[in-house]
Amino acid sequence: MTSGLYPMPGRSPQQKIDQMAAVAVSLEAEVGYPPQLLLSQWALESGWGASESGVNNYFGMTKAKRHSDWKWCATREVLSQRGINDLDPEEHQKIRSTRERGDGKFDVHLSRRFASYLTLLDGVKDKVNLIVNGLPYKAAFAAFTMDHDVMKLIDGIAKAGYATDPNYAATLKKIAVQKNVVDAIVRARV
């Protein structure tokens, strides 16, 4: 799986999709992670590989204790007042703007610490490991291993709080069935 070692900048949009599809299909064989979900998350979080959060981080993985390297990146989060109050003090100081949404939450533009990885493959594997083994997502993944319903898995990780955007699950579901995603997975399986 050497294609996962190379960064995405400088590659065409089709090369980026095909590269991530190859990594996704190989991880499906290793741990059972559905390539439709991996490609959808990559597409949504990175604008189809156009931007990174951190180095080799195309999944918006914020810094956690397990990460030794990170960098500050601008982002938009959808947070309640409690979520804003619970931000790390340094991240709280990096809030650039807040706008009330009308649903009791706020669009918050700020800089956050995002994990950085040595290789693209390291970033992908950390993301997959979080969903497969991390609380609170592993229950949703365990259910997926029984029913293989990708759409239920998407709902499960969204309900478990994976992303702050309330439209996260609906957007992932739309991307997962797009022709370019389906076709890239088919090509990677050949």
KOLKOL-785521 format. One record per residue (C-alpha): x, z, y; residue in three letters. Coordinates in steps of 0.05 Angstrom, whole numbers, plus 5000, padded with zeros to 4 digits. Layout:
BEGIN
XZYala;...
// end
This chain:
BEGIN
500050005000met;505449815049thr;500549505098ser;498650215119gly;505650355144leu;505449855201tyr;502349985269pro;496749555295met;499049345365pro;500648615370gly;496248415312arg;490047975320ser;483148295315pro;482247975246gln;489148225222gln;487248925245lys;480648915207ile;484048635145asp;489649145149gln;484849735154met;480449435099ala;486549405052ala;488150135066val;480750325058ala;480049974991val;486450304964ser;483950984986leu;477350844952glu;481250744887ala;485351384899glu;480051884922val;473351524922gly;472651484998tyr;467950915015pro;471450355052pro;465050205093gln;465550905123leu;472950875136leu;472450195170leu;466450415210ser;469851045235gln;476150655252trp;472150125290ala;468050635329leu;473751115345glu;478950595364ser;474949995390gly;476749595328trp;484049805330gly;484949675405ala;486650395424ser;489551015393glu;488451755406ser;495352025394gly;500551605356val;497951245295asn;491251605305asn;485551105305tyr;480351625285phe;480152095344gly;483152665304met;484153245352thr;490053705342lys;489154245290ala;493954765262lys;496254285208arg;498853785260his;505953865284ser;505753295334asp;500453115386trp;499352815455lys;494352885511trp;489252315514cys;483152195557ala;476452225521thr;468952315531arg;465352855493glu;458053045490val;457953805494leu;453054365506ser;454854885559gln;457255325502arg;461654755476gly;464654685545ile;465855435549asn;469055425479asp;474254905497leu;481455115493asp;483455385562pro;488454825574glu;483354295554glu;478154635598his;482854555657gln;483353805641lys;475953665652ile;475453095701arg;467853055706ser;461353305675thr;454552985679arg;448153295653glu;444852825603arg;437753105605gly;437953335533asp;441254005547gly;448153705538lys;453453415583phe;457852805583asp;464653105593val;470652685612his;477153055599leu;483853025566ser;484653335497arg;490353425448arg;490052895394phe;494152895331ala;500052415324ser;502552145258tyr;509051845234leu;505451245203thr;498550925205leu;497751115132leu;499151855148asp;493651835201gly;488651505154val;490151995097lys;489352595142asp;482652335165lys;480252205094val;482852885071asn;478853225126leu;472352935101ile;473952995027val;476553715028asn;475254015097gly;469654495113leu;464154335130pro;464553615107tyr;466553685035lys;459453855013ala;457053185040ala;462752835005phe;461353194940ala;454152954944ala;456752244956phe;460852274892thr;454352384855met;449651884889asp;454651394922his;449851334982asp;454351175041val;448651245091met;447151955067lys;454552125072leu;454651875144ile;448552315159asp;451852905123gly;458352885162ile;454652775227ala;450053375214lys;456253785197ala;458653665268gly;464053135258tyr;462952805326ala;459953035391thr;456152385405asp;448852465382pro;448651725365asn;454851765319tyr;451151685253ala;446651115277ala;452550735306thr;456750825242leu;450950575200lys;450349945242lys;457749795237ile;458049935162ala;453449355147val;456348855196gln;458548205165lys;465748265188asn;466348955156val;463148735091val;467248105088asp;473848475102ala;472448945045ile;470848374998val;477448035017arg;481348675007ala;478448764937arg;480848084914val;
// end
